[in-house]
Amino acid sequence: MTTHDATGKALTVLGPIDPNDLGMTITHEHLLIELGAAYVPPVNEEGERQAEEPLALDNLGWVSVNWASSKDNLVYQDVETAKREVAHYKNAGGQSLVDATTVGIERDPEALAEISRASDVNIIMGAGFYVGPSHPKDFSDRSVDSVTEEIIRDVQVGVGDTGIRCGIIGEIGCSWPWTDDEKKSVTAAVAGQRATGAPLLIPPGRDQKAPAEIVNLIDREGGDLSRTIMSHVDIRIHEREILRELATTGIYIEFDTFGLNTPFQPHALELFMPSDSQRITKVKWLIEDGHLERIVLAHDICTKHRQRTYGGHGLDYIPANVTNWMKIQGITQAQINTMLIENPRRVLTFA
């Protein structure tokens, strides 16, 4: 691992900062995105018609249930809208966030820097590649070393010729079943972590066994599980024992879909979507089992219908609502501070 100017710091799009300046931090969001790779074709003619319509008040109900089948819902790239969304978070006490938009879903370093300056919120940008369907056309032909070199450069030098650097590797997309190219992507991400000391963020595929497979690969490739976040755990793992086993590996467990309250997962309709109360119950399980210091929180807002501008809950949903519900359920303010301040500060600090 090479010592450089980010060692012992958190690396934002405006440069390295003292980790103590991160404050309240949500660890998985998307301020700008093009998520066409997640599109789910509708199952009937009415759905096909709705899929082509722009998001509006008169179709918000349909989009909220069929959020992955609305083409307009999967794209938002207006910087001024993003500034307003981040301002809501700032007004609720938020100080930092991770933008987990990676290659394949329209990462925009210069726009993120502009949003950070305007909002006075620290933004940490992701390096690496999203799920297989969003990979560049030549990805299958590239070597692990080639992908690793790109990740390292994005962290240590900057993306393209922008000079704007990534402060986390991820989200590194994974499907179920896990594809060979996605395994290559994760292998390169782990090598990038070893080389740079950056934190790592990986969402597993849609199966309770997927997180363990990813943990095994990270461990085998010499990655640092204590500086790695496993995302989407709230919608992937539903059994307490499996959740406990994952926590004992030392990896950070991210509950990152707060506010996404649909009955089923549109990409796998056989899988149910937990409610926010069920997410809080899982958080309590981990706290009761002694794993408070392994928990981080986020919304993973990646569609228009979840933004305040379009009638959604917004980036302030966790500090304005979820934390109050947690306290009603017996989670203390000190424990909330651990999840929203202390744990993100620890995992986002470069080794």
Secondary structure, 3 states (H helix, E strand, C coil): CCCCCCECCEEECCEEECHHHCCCEEEEECCCEECHHHCCCCCCHHHHHHHCCCCCHHHHHHHHHCHHHCCHHHEECCHHHHHHHHHHHHHCCCCEEEECCCECCCCCHHHHHHHHHHHCCEEEEEECECCHHHCCCCHHHCCHHHHHHHHHHHHHCCCCCCCCCCCEECCCCCCCCCCHHHHHHHHHHHHHHHHHCCCEEECCCCCCCHHHHHHHHHHHCCCCHHHEEECCHHHHCCCHHHHHHHHCCCCEEEECCCCCCCCEECCEEEEECCCHHHHHHHHHHHHHCCCHHHEEECCCCCCHHHCHHHCCCCCCHHHHHHHHHHHHCCCCHHHHHHHHHHHHHHHCCEC
